[in-house]
Amino acid sequence: MDNVKEWIEITGLEQLESNLFRGNSYDIGSPTVYGGQVLSQSLEAAQRTVTENRLTHSMHGYFILPGDLEKPIIFEVDHIRDGGSFTTRRVRAIQNGKAIFILAVSFHREEEDQLEHQLKMAEIEGPDGLFNDQQLMMQFKDHLPKSLLKFLRPRPVEIRWVDPQSVLAQESLSPFRHVWFKAKGEIPDSQNIHQQFMAYVSDYNLLTTAIRPHQDKVRFNDLQLASLDHAMWFHHKIDMSKWHLYSIDSPSASNGRGFTRGSIFNEEGKLVASVVQEGLMRKKNKH
C-alpha cells in the first residue's frame, strides 16, 4: 500500500445496510489493527450518514479491544441528533460480536465572519532535504530493534522527522517532536476523505513522543504501547496532498499511561487540526 488510492481500495467501507458498514484491515507491521485505521474507518462510517454540507469538526474515540487483522470489522452507526447547526453520530466498530472501538463524531455547517485566532506555528526546518522515516530506518536498521523494523513497509503517507537522530538517543530528551507529513499520490477532491486520511495519520508518532524523557532508562522494546483514547478537532478545511507539520508534546506520563497532544499546521502556518491522546506505556514484566 504505497499511495492513497490503494489505501482507499483496501480500507474503504462496504455498505451493508443504511447504518451498517464493513471494512478490511491493512497490516502496517503491528500484531493487531493499527489504531489510526479503525479511527479513520469509523469516521468514514459516520460521514456516510450525514449530508455533504456538514463537515466533521470533532471526534472522541476509545480503543477497547485489539483488532484482529484477519477478520473484517463491522461499523454500526447510531443517529444521535440532527440539529439546526450540528449533527451527532456514534459509531461502534465490532469484531466477534464485541466492540473493539467506539467513536462519537460531531458535524457542523460552515459559518463565516466569526471570531478567529490561533497559536503560531513554531519556526521549524521545512520538509525539503529531510529523509523520510522509511529511508532513515533503512539507514539505521543495524541499530534499531526488530520490533521497529517490522514497520519497514510501504505506506500511503510520507513522514519526515525534523530530529531523526533522537530515535537512537539513549538519554533523556524533552517531550517534544516535530514531524512533516503528506499523502502519497493523488487524493480525491472530497473533504471527507482528506479528514479520514488525516485521522489515519494522526495516530503515528504520538506515544513515541511520551517515551522521549525516559530514553535514558528504557528502550522501545522494554514497553508495552497501545492507544487508549483519541480525540481530534478539525478547525479548517485541509489538503492532504500538501505538507503538514505535526507538532507533538507530552505534558505527562504516570500510572502506566502517556498523555500526548498534537497541533497540525499547513504549510502556510494555519492551525488546521488538534489532537489529544492517552496511551498505555507500561514497562514489560521480564520475569
Buried (B, 14 or more C-beta within 10 A) or exposed (E): BEBBBBBBEBBBBEEEEEBBBBBBBBBBEBEBBBBBBBBBBBBBBBBBBBEEEBBBBBBBBBBBBBBBBEEEBBBBBEBEEBEEEBBBBBBBBBBEEEBBBBBBBBBBBEEEEEEEEBEEBEEBEEBEEBEBBBEBBEEBEEEBEEBBBEBBEEBBBBBBBBBBEBBEEEEEBEBBBBBBBBBBEEBEEEBBBBBBBBBBBBBBBBBBBBBBBBBEEEEBEBBEBBBBBBBBBBBEEBBBBEBBBBBBBBEEBEEEBBBBBBBBBBBEEBBBBBBBBBBBBBEEEEE
